[in-house]
Amino acid sequence: MIRKIHHVAIAVKDLDEALRFYRDTLGLSVHEQATQEDQGLKAAVLTIGESEIELLEPLGPDTPVGRFIERRGEGLHHICLQTDDIDKDLADLKAKGVELIDQEPRQGLVGRICFLHPRSTKGVLLELAQPLD
Ligand code: CO
């Protein structure tokens, strides 16, 4: 079952510059920073109450986030919904004809994740995540 918004992810050109606003100006704390070579991005995760904000900087122009910024500029990249049973929710959505980017859950930054295609969600890239804990 889908429980809450786990995080909102924002595509940025320069992570350090973005942190000057989200960390220093807004005063949010960074609880994780990681480079994901396979995804072609550098990420910082900031805590905001029970949710998080992810800042995503592409490692180059020819990466998914790099192409996103090229097409649409910096800004909202995806919204992540937390589920307590990603296998069941993904199977249910598939059965309801929702267009998926990931046919099966895979390992992501926050646990097991999958993405739904914006064509099925009114233009927003949606991630489902089942955190490890
Ligand atoms: Co995410």
Backbone and ligand atoms as CSV (ligand in chain L), in Angstrom:
chain,resi,resn,atom,element,x,y,z
A,1,MET,N,N,0.849,-1.201,0.000
A,1,MET,CA,C,0.000,0.000,0.000
A,1,MET,C,C,0.880,1.246,0.000
A,2,ILE,N,N,0.432,2.264,-0.730
A,2,ILE,CA,C,1.187,3.505,-0.788
A,2,ILE,C,C,0.885,4.321,0.469
A,3,ARG,N,N,1.945,4.786,1.135
A,3,ARG,CA,C,1.827,5.377,2.472
A,3,ARG,C,C,1.996,6.887,2.515
A,4,LYS,N,N,2.963,7.403,1.783
A,4,LYS,CA,C,3.256,8.843,1.902
A,4,LYS,C,C,4.216,9.240,0.803
A,5,ILE,N,N,4.474,10.532,0.715
A,5,ILE,CA,C,5.529,10.998,-0.183
A,5,ILE,C,C,6.863,10.776,0.526
A,6,HIS,N,N,7.693,9.939,-0.090
A,6,HIS,CA,C,9.003,9.655,0.513
A,6,HIS,C,C,9.989,10.781,0.224
A,7,HIS,N,N,10.072,11.161,-1.048
A,7,HIS,CA,C,10.911,12.312,-1.384
A,7,HIS,C,C,10.466,12.955,-2.687
A,8,VAL,N,N,10.949,14.175,-2.846
A,8,VAL,CA,C,10.791,14.924,-4.084
A,8,VAL,C,C,12.200,15.128,-4.611
A,9,ALA,N,N,12.400,14.879,-5.908
A,9,ALA,CA,C,13.746,15.003,-6.471
A,9,ALA,C,C,13.801,16.160,-7.452
A,10,ILE,N,N,14.887,16.918,-7.350
A,10,ILE,CA,C,15.060,18.121,-8.160
A,10,ILE,C,C,16.358,17.976,-8.959
A,11,ALA,N,N,16.258,18.176,-10.267
A,11,ALA,CA,C,17.435,18.128,-11.134
A,11,ALA,C,C,18.142,19.472,-11.084
A,12,VAL,N,N,19.450,19.439,-10.814
A,12,VAL,CA,C,20.225,20.677,-10.710
A,12,VAL,C,C,21.494,20.560,-11.555
A,13,LYS,N,N,21.977,21.713,-12.011
A,13,LYS,CA,C,23.205,21.697,-12.819
A,13,LYS,C,C,24.438,21.557,-11.933
A,14,ASP,N,N,24.362,22.126,-10.724
A,14,ASP,CA,C,25.540,22.186,-9.853
A,14,ASP,C,C,25.087,21.898,-8.418
A,15,LEU,N,N,25.465,20.719,-7.938
A,15,LEU,CA,C,25.012,20.275,-6.620
A,15,LEU,C,C,25.484,21.208,-5.511
A,16,ASP,N,N,26.737,21.649,-5.573
A,16,ASP,CA,C,27.261,22.519,-4.515
A,16,ASP,C,C,26.497,23.843,-4.466
A,17,GLU,N,N,26.180,24.356,-5.654
A,17,GLU,CA,C,25.420,25.604,-5.697
A,17,GLU,C,C,24.006,25.371,-5.155
A,18,ALA,N,N,23.393,24.244,-5.508
A,18,ALA,CA,C,22.045,23.929,-5.022
A,18,ALA,C,C,22.043,23.774,-3.501
A,19,LEU,N,N,23.126,23.196,-2.954
A,19,LEU,CA,C,23.208,23.025,-1.498
A,19,LEU,C,C,23.302,24.363,-0.781
A,20,ARG,N,N,23.848,25.349,-1.465
A,20,ARG,CA,C,23.906,26.671,-0.821
A,20,ARG,C,C,22.502,27.195,-0.549
A,21,PHE,N,N,21.528,26.821,-1.384
A,21,PHE,CA,C,20.147,27.216,-1.085
A,21,PHE,C,C,19.477,26.219,-0.132
A,22,TYR,N,N,19.417,24.941,-0.529
A,22,TYR,CA,C,18.620,23.977,0.245
A,22,TYR,C,C,19.193,23.697,1.636
A,23,ARG,N,N,20.520,23.646,1.746
A,23,ARG,CA,C,21.140,23.397,3.045
A,23,ARG,C,C,21.365,24.703,3.802
A,24,ASP,N,N,22.030,25.649,3.161
A,24,ASP,CA,C,22.479,26.835,3.892
A,24,ASP,C,C,21.364,27.867,4.080
A,25,THR,N,N,20.581,28.127,3.032
A,25,THR,CA,C,19.539,29.155,3.147
A,25,THR,C,C,18.293,28.600,3.823
A,26,LEU,N,N,17.811,27.425,3.374
A,26,LEU,CA,C,16.616,26.844,4.006
A,26,LEU,C,C,16.944,26.188,5.341
A,27,GLY,N,N,18.184,25.793,5.540
A,27,GLY,CA,C,18.594,25.202,6.809
A,27,GLY,C,C,18.284,23.719,6.942
A,28,LEU,N,N,18.078,23.021,5.823
A,28,LEU,CA,C,17.832,21.573,5.883
A,28,LEU,C,C,19.164,20.843,6.027
A,29,SER,N,N,19.127,19.662,6.688
A,29,SER,CA,C,20.390,18.952,6.856
A,29,SER,C,C,20.543,17.831,5.830
A,30,VAL,N,N,21.773,17.684,5.367
A,30,VAL,CA,C,22.100,16.641,4.392
A,30,VAL,C,C,22.377,15.368,5.171
A,31,HIS,N,N,21.639,14.291,4.872
A,31,HIS,CA,C,21.962,13.056,5.578
A,31,HIS,C,C,22.634,12.013,4.698
A,32,GLU,N,N,22.726,12.301,3.406
A,32,GLU,CA,C,23.445,11.353,2.554
A,32,GLU,C,C,23.894,12.069,1.295
A,33,GLN,N,N,25.097,11.718,0.852
A,33,GLN,CA,C,25.577,12.211,-0.432
A,33,GLN,C,C,26.230,11.044,-1.137
A,34,ALA,N,N,25.893,10.824,-2.405
A,34,ALA,CA,C,26.408,9.638,-3.088
A,34,ALA,C,C,26.536,9.914,-4.577
A,35,THR,N,N,27.544,9.288,-5.178
A,35,THR,CA,C,27.668,9.292,-6.632
A,35,THR,C,C,27.211,7.929,-7.129
A,36,GLN,N,N,26.272,7.948,-8.081
A,36,GLN,CA,C,25.789,6.700,-8.671
A,36,GLN,C,C,26.237,6.669,-10.123
A,37,GLU,N,N,27.407,6.053,-10.333
A,37,GLU,CA,C,27.984,6.013,-11.684
A,37,GLU,C,C,27.020,5.362,-12.671
A,38,ASP,N,N,26.350,4.288,-12.239
A,38,ASP,CA,C,25.473,3.551,-13.165
A,38,ASP,C,C,24.271,4.400,-13.592
A,39,GLN,N,N,23.865,5.359,-12.728
A,39,GLN,CA,C,22.753,6.240,-13.082
A,39,GLN,C,C,23.249,7.558,-13.679
A,40,GLY,N,N,24.570,7.759,-13.650
A,40,GLY,CA,C,25.135,8.975,-14.217
A,40,GLY,C,C,24.824,10.224,-13.418
A,41,LEU,N,N,24.784,10.097,-12.084
A,41,LEU,CA,C,24.442,11.277,-11.285
A,41,LEU,C,C,25.124,11.293,-9.928
A,42,LYS,N,N,25.196,12.520,-9.384
A,42,LYS,CA,C,25.600,12.777,-8.011
A,42,LYS,C,C,24.356,13.221,-7.273
A,43,ALA,N,N,24.122,12.684,-6.082
A,43,ALA,CA,C,22.905,13.025,-5.360
A,43,ALA,C,C,23.221,13.470,-3.941
A,44,ALA,N,N,22.429,14.408,-3.444
A,44,ALA,CA,C,22.446,14.755,-2.028
A,44,ALA,C,C,21.014,14.591,-1.529
A,45,VAL,N,N,20.877,14.008,-0.344
A,45,VAL,CA,C,19.559,13.786,0.232
A,45,VAL,C,C,19.442,14.625,1.497
A,46,LEU,N,N,18.411,15.495,1.526
A,46,LEU,CA,C,18.185,16.350,2.685
A,46,LEU,C,C,16.917,15.898,3.394
A,47,THR,N,N,16.960,15.937,4.728
A,47,THR,CA,C,15.797,15.538,5.517
A,47,THR,C,C,14.866,16.714,5.697
A,48,ILE,N,N,13.556,16.461,5.507
A,48,ILE,CA,C,12.562,17.497,5.799
A,48,ILE,C,C,11.381,16.798,6.464
A,49,GLY,N,N,11.327,16.854,7.790
A,49,GLY,CA,C,10.315,16.109,8.546
A,49,GLY,C,C,10.465,14.628,8.286
A,50,GLU,N,N,9.336,13.992,7.906
A,50,GLU,CA,C,9.389,12.558,7.618
A,50,GLU,C,C,9.682,12.284,6.147
A,51,SER,N,N,9.914,13.364,5.392
A,51,SER,CA,C,10.189,13.213,3.966
A,51,SER,C,C,11.595,13.701,3.649
A,52,GLU,N,N,11.930,13.646,2.376
A,52,GLU,CA,C,13.270,14.045,1.960
A,52,GLU,C,C,13.203,14.842,0.659
A,53,ILE,N,N,14.222,15.623,0.444
A,53,ILE,CA,C,14.430,16.262,-0.857
A,53,ILE,C,C,15.734,15.705,-1.405
A,54,GLU,N,N,15.679,15.202,-2.644
A,54,GLU,CA,C,16.873,14.705,-3.332
A,54,GLU,C,C,17.290,15.738,-4.359
A,55,LEU,N,N,18.557,16.098,-4.354
A,55,LEU,CA,C,19.104,16.964,-5.398
A,55,LEU,C,C,19.944,16.096,-6.311
A,56,LEU,N,N,19.688,16.159,-7.618
A,56,LEU,CA,C,20.359,15.295,-8.571
A,56,LEU,C,C,21.159,16.119,-9.565
A,57,GLU,N,N,22.465,15.923,-9.577
A,57,GLU,CA,C,23.320,16.588,-10.575
A,57,GLU,C,C,23.831,15.541,-11.553
A,58,PRO,N,N,23.640,15.772,-12.861
A,58,PRO,CA,C,24.127,14.791,-13.830
A,58,PRO,C,C,25.654,14.776,-13.893
A,59,LEU,N,N,26.216,13.599,-14.159
A,59,LEU,CA,C,27.673,13.503,-14.320
A,59,LEU,C,C,28.110,13.967,-15.710
A,60,GLY,N,N,27.175,14.094,-16.623
A,60,GLY,CA,C,27.497,14.573,-17.967
A,60,GLY,C,C,26.210,14.831,-18.723
A,61,PRO,N,N,26.321,15.454,-19.916
A,61,PRO,CA,C,25.113,15.776,-20.682
A,61,PRO,C,C,24.400,14.531,-21.224
A,62,ASP,N,N,25.157,13.450,-21.421
A,62,ASP,CA,C,24.570,12.257,-22.025
A,62,ASP,C,C,24.178,11.229,-20.955
A,63,THR,N,N,23.433,11.723,-19.961
A,63,THR,CA,C,22.920,10.872,-18.882
A,63,THR,C,C,21.424,11.183,-18.778
A,64,PRO,N,N,20.649,10.353,-18.105
A,64,PRO,CA,C,19.207,10.648,-18.009
A,64,PRO,C,C,18.913,12.028,-17.422
A,65,VAL,N,N,19.581,12.388,-16.333
A,65,VAL,CA,C,19.313,13.705,-15.731
A,65,VAL,C,C,19.899,14.823,-16.594
A,66,GLY,N,N,21.039,14.558,-17.244
A,66,GLY,CA,C,21.623,15.542,-18.155
A,66,GLY,C,C,20.679,15.856,-19.311
A,67,ARG,N,N,20.087,14.802,-19.877
A,67,ARG,CA,C,19.137,15.010,-20.983
A,67,ARG,C,C,17.874,15.705,-20.489
A,68,PHE,N,N,17.451,15.383,-19.258
A,68,PHE,CA,C,16.279,16.041,-18.667
A,68,PHE,C,C,16.516,17.548,-18.579
A,69,ILE,N,N,17.680,17.948,-18.048
A,69,ILE,CA,C,17.977,19.377,-17.894
A,69,ILE,C,C,18.090,20.048,-19.254
A,70,GLU,N,N,18.674,19.333,-20.220
A,70,GLU,CA,C,18.789,19.872,-21.576
A,70,GLU,C,C,17.403,20.195,-22.163
A,71,ARG,N,N,16.445,19.265,-21.941
A,71,ARG,CA,C,15.091,19.430,-22.486
A,71,ARG,C,C,14.253,20.420,-21.701
A,72,ARG,N,N,14.328,20.338,-20.379
A,72,ARG,CA,C,13.347,21.061,-19.560
A,72,ARG,C,C,13.944,22.039,-18.572
A,73,GLY,N,N,15.272,22.063,-18.490
A,73,GLY,CA,C,15.913,22.948,-17.529
A,73,GLY,C,C,15.917,22.342,-16.129
A,74,GLU,N,N,16.496,23.067,-15.191
A,74,GLU,CA,C,16.504,22.605,-13.812
A,74,GLU,C,C,15.072,22.605,-13.278
A,75,GLY,N,N,14.821,21.743,-12.298
A,75,GLY,CA,C,13.500,21.759,-11.673
A,75,GLY,C,C,13.068,20.384,-11.225
A,76,LEU,N,N,11.763,20.267,-10.927
A,76,LEU,CA,C,11.219,19.015,-10.397
A,76,LEU,C,C,11.491,17.858,-11.356
A,77,HIS,N,N,12.140,16.828,-10.860
A,77,HIS,CA,C,12.491,15.670,-11.701
A,77,HIS,C,C,11.540,14.506,-11.446
A,78,HIS,N,N,11.296,14.165,-10.197
A,78,HIS,CA,C,10.310,13.118,-9.885
A,78,HIS,C,C,9.815,13.240,-8.454
A,79,ILE,N,N,8.681,12.568,-8.217
A,79,ILE,CA,C,8.109,12.444,-6.875
A,79,ILE,C,C,8.152,10.970,-6.523
A,80,CYS,N,N,8.559,10.674,-5.305
A,80,CYS,CA,C,8.673,9.270,-4.884
A,80,CYS,C,C,7.637,8.954,-3.809
A,81,LEU,N,N,6.843,7.924,-4.065
A,81,LEU,CA,C,5.824,7.469,-3.117
A,81,LEU,C,C,6.337,6.241,-2.387
A,82,GLN,N,N,6.183,6.265,-1.078
A,82,GLN,CA,C,6.657,5.127,-0.280
A,82,GLN,C,C,5.588,4.055,-0.188
A,83,THR,N,N,5.986,2.830,-0.400
A,83,THR,CA,C,5.081,1.698,-0.288
A,83,THR,C,C,5.664,0.684,0.690
A,84,ASP,N,N,4.790,-0.105,1.301
A,84,ASP,CA,C,5.309,-1.168,2.162
A,84,ASP,C,C,5.332,-2.517,1.446
A,85,ASP,N,N,4.899,-2.532,0.184
A,85,ASP,CA,C,4.967,-3.785,-0.591
A,85,ASP,C,C,5.102,-3.450,-2.081
A,86,ILE,N,N,6.316,-3.188,-2.490
A,86,ILE,CA,C,6.535,-2.712,-3.853
A,86,ILE,C,C,6.197,-3.795,-4.883
A,87,ASP,N,N,6.432,-5.055,-4.545
A,87,ASP,CA,C,6.129,-6.130,-5.506
A,87,ASP,C,C,4.635,-6.171,-5.815
A,88,LYS,N,N,3.812,-6.090,-4.759
A,88,LYS,CA,C,2.367,-6.139,-4.945
A,88,LYS,C,C,1.862,-4.881,-5.657
A,89,ASP,N,N,2.333,-3.706,-5.233
A,89,ASP,CA,C,1.857,-2.466,-5.851
A,89,ASP,C,C,2.238,-2.395,-7.321
A,90,LEU,N,N,3.457,-2.838,-7.653
A,90,LEU,CA,C,3.883,-2.791,-9.052
A,90,LEU,C,C,3.058,-3.766,-9.897
A,91,ALA,N,N,2.814,-4.957,-9.349
A,91,ALA,CA,C,1.994,-5.942,-10.075
A,91,ALA,C,C,0.574,-5.410,-10.276
A,92,ASP,N,N,0.009,-4.764,-9.245
A,92,ASP,CA,C,-1.347,-4.194,-9.348
A,92,ASP,C,C,-1.407,-3.107,-10.421
A,93,LEU,N,N,-0.399,-2.226,-10.415
A,93,LEU,CA,C,-0.383,-1.132,-11.388
A,93,LEU,C,C,-0.239,-1.666,-12.803
A,94,LYS,N,N,0.608,-2.698,-12.953
A,94,LYS,CA,C,0.789,-3.332,-14.258
A,94,LYS,C,C,-0.535,-3.923,-14.735
A,95,ALA,N,N,-1.242,-4.579,-13.823
A,95,ALA,CA,C,-2.537,-5.190,-14.173
A,95,ALA,C,C,-3.569,-4.131,-14.551
A,96,LYS,N,N,-3.431,-2.933,-13.997
A,96,LYS,CA,C,-4.360,-1.837,-14.313
A,96,LYS,C,C,-3.952,-1.076,-15.568
A,97,GLY,N,N,-2.885,-1.536,-16.218
A,97,GLY,CA,C,-2.489,-0.947,-17.496
A,97,GLY,C,C,-1.627,0.292,-17.387
A,98,VAL,N,N,-1.060,0.534,-16.207
A,98,VAL,CA,C,-0.177,1.690,-16.044
A,98,VAL,C,C,1.131,1.426,-16.788
A,99,GLU,N,N,1.604,2.437,-17.493
A,99,GLU,CA,C,2.847,2.289,-18.248
A,99,GLU,C,C,4.043,2.409,-17.302
A,100,LEU,N,N,4.901,1.410,-17.335
A,100,LEU,CA,C,6.024,1.333,-16.394
A,100,LEU,C,C,7.338,1.612,-17.102
A,101,ILE,N,N,8.278,2.195,-16.380
A,101,ILE,CA,C,9.650,2.289,-16.898
A,101,ILE,C,C,10.420,1.051,-16.448
A,102,ASP,N,N,10.245,0.666,-15.183
A,102,ASP,CA,C,10.865,-0.563,-14.663
A,102,ASP,C,C,9.798,-1.637,-14.549
A,103,GLN,N,N,10.038,-2.754,-15.218
A,103,GLN,CA,C,9.073,-3.858,-15.160
A,103,GLN,C,C,9.170,-4.605,-13.825
A,104,GLU,N,N,10.341,-4.521,-13.200
A,104,GLU,CA,C,10.571,-5.159,-11.908
A,104,GLU,C,C,11.258,-4.145,-10.986
A,105,PRO,N,N,11.041,-4.252,-9.653
A,105,PRO,CA,C,11.768,-3.375,-8.731
A,105,PRO,C,C,13.282,-3.613,-8.842
A,106,ARG,N,N,14.033,-2.551,-8.624
A,106,ARG,CA,C,15.494,-2.662,-8.617
A,106,ARG,C,C,16.058,-1.900,-7.429
A,107,GLN,N,N,17.347,-2.107,-7.171
A,107,GLN,CA,C,17.977,-1.461,-6.028
A,107,GLN,C,C,18.250,0.000,-6.342
A,108,GLY,N,N,17.798,0.894,-5.481
A,108,GLY,CA,C,18.048,2.319,-5.682
A,108,GLY,C,C,18.661,2.923,-4.437
A,109,LEU,N,N,18.709,4.247,-4.414
A,109,LEU,CA,C,19.344,4.966,-3.309
A,109,LEU,C,C,18.653,4.687,-1.978
A,110,VAL,N,N,17.328,4.557,-1.984
A,110,VAL,CA,C,16.601,4.476,-0.712
A,110,VAL,C,C,16.082,3.076,-0.398
A,111,GLY,N,N,16.285,2.134,-1.279
A,111,GLY,CA,C,15.769,0.786,-1.060
A,111,GLY,C,C,15.410,0.187,-2.400
A,112,ARG,N,N,14.333,-0.618,-2.435
A,112,ARG,CA,C,13.892,-1.174,-3.712
A,112,ARG,C,C,12.941,-0.169,-4.358
A,113,ILE,N,N,13.208,0.137,-5.616
A,113,ILE,CA,C,12.474,1.214,-6.295
A,113,ILE,C,C,12.009,0.772,-7.684
A,114,CYS,N,N,11.083,1.525,-8.249
A,114,CYS,CA,C,10.752,1.401,-9.665
A,114,CYS,C,C,10.143,2.731,-10.095
A,115,PHE,N,N,10.169,2.978,-11.407
A,115,PHE,CA,C,9.614,4.219,-11.941
A,115,PHE,C,C,8.421,3.928,-12.839
A,116,LEU,N,N,7.403,4.808,-12.745
A,116,LEU,CA,C,6.230,4.755,-13.615
A,116,LEU,C,C,6.393,5.829,-14.679
A,117,HIS,N,N,5.922,5.549,-15.881
A,117,HIS,CA,C,6.132,6.479,-16.984
A,117,HIS,C,C,5.215,7.700,-16.862
A,118,PRO,N,N,5.764,8.904,-17.130
A,118,PRO,CA,C,4.943,10.126,-17.061
A,118,PRO,C,C,3.706,10.096,-17.966
A,119,ARG,N,N,3.741,9.251,-19.015
A,119,ARG,CA,C,2.545,9.150,-19.883
A,119,ARG,C,C,1.328,8.642,-19.113
A,120,SER,N,N,1.562,7.889,-18.043
A,120,SER,CA,C,0.448,7.351,-17.258
A,120,SER,C,C,0.108,8.197,-16.045
A,121,THR,N,N,0.887,9.258,-15.783
A,121,THR,CA,C,0.730,9.975,-14.507
A,121,THR,C,C,0.493,11.474,-14.694
A,122,LYS,N,N,0.013,11.856,-15.883
A,122,LYS,CA,C,-0.222,13.278,-16.158
A,122,LYS,C,C,1.074,14.085,-16.124
A,123,GLY,N,N,2.122,13.480,-16.661
A,123,GLY,CA,C,3.323,14.263,-16.914
A,123,GLY,C,C,4.368,14.300,-15.826
A,124,VAL,N,N,4.141,13.572,-14.724
A,124,VAL,CA,C,5.128,13.570,-13.642
A,124,VAL,C,C,5.784,12.197,-13.559
A,125,LEU,N,N,7.111,12.183,-13.544
A,125,LEU,CA,C,7.812,10.924,-13.317
A,125,LEU,C,C,7.571,10.510,-11.862
A,126,LEU,N,N,6.993,9.324,-11.662
A,126,LEU,CA,C,6.694,8.842,-10.308
A,126,LEU,C,C,7.584,7.652,-9.995
A,127,GLU,N,N,8.163,7.691,-8.805
A,127,GLU,CA,C,8.966,6.580,-8.310
A,127,GLU,C,C,8.187,5.928,-7.170
A,128,LEU,N,N,8.228,4.607,-7.096
A,128,LEU,CA,C,7.761,3.901,-5.903
A,128,LEU,C,C,8.991,3.391,-5.184
A,129,ALA,N,N,8.995,3.461,-3.866
A,129,ALA,CA,C,10.142,2.963,-3.113
A,129,ALA,C,C,9.686,2.233,-1.863
A,130,GLN,N,N,10.336,1.116,-1.620
A,130,GLN,CA,C,10.153,0.386,-0.366
A,130,GLN,C,C,11.475,0.458,0.381
A,131,PRO,N,N,11.553,1.352,1.382
A,131,PRO,CA,C,12.832,1.509,2.095
A,131,PRO,C,C,13.265,0.208,2.762
A,132,LEU,N,N,14.571,0.104,3.004
A,132,LEU,CA,C,15.147,-1.130,3.550
A,132,LEU,C,C,14.670,-1.406,4.969
A,133,ASP,N,N,14.554,-0.320,5.795
A,133,ASP,CA,C,14.213,-0.533,7.202
A,133,ASP,C,C,12.733,-0.799,7.414
L,1,CO,CO,CO,14.130,9.301,-6.197
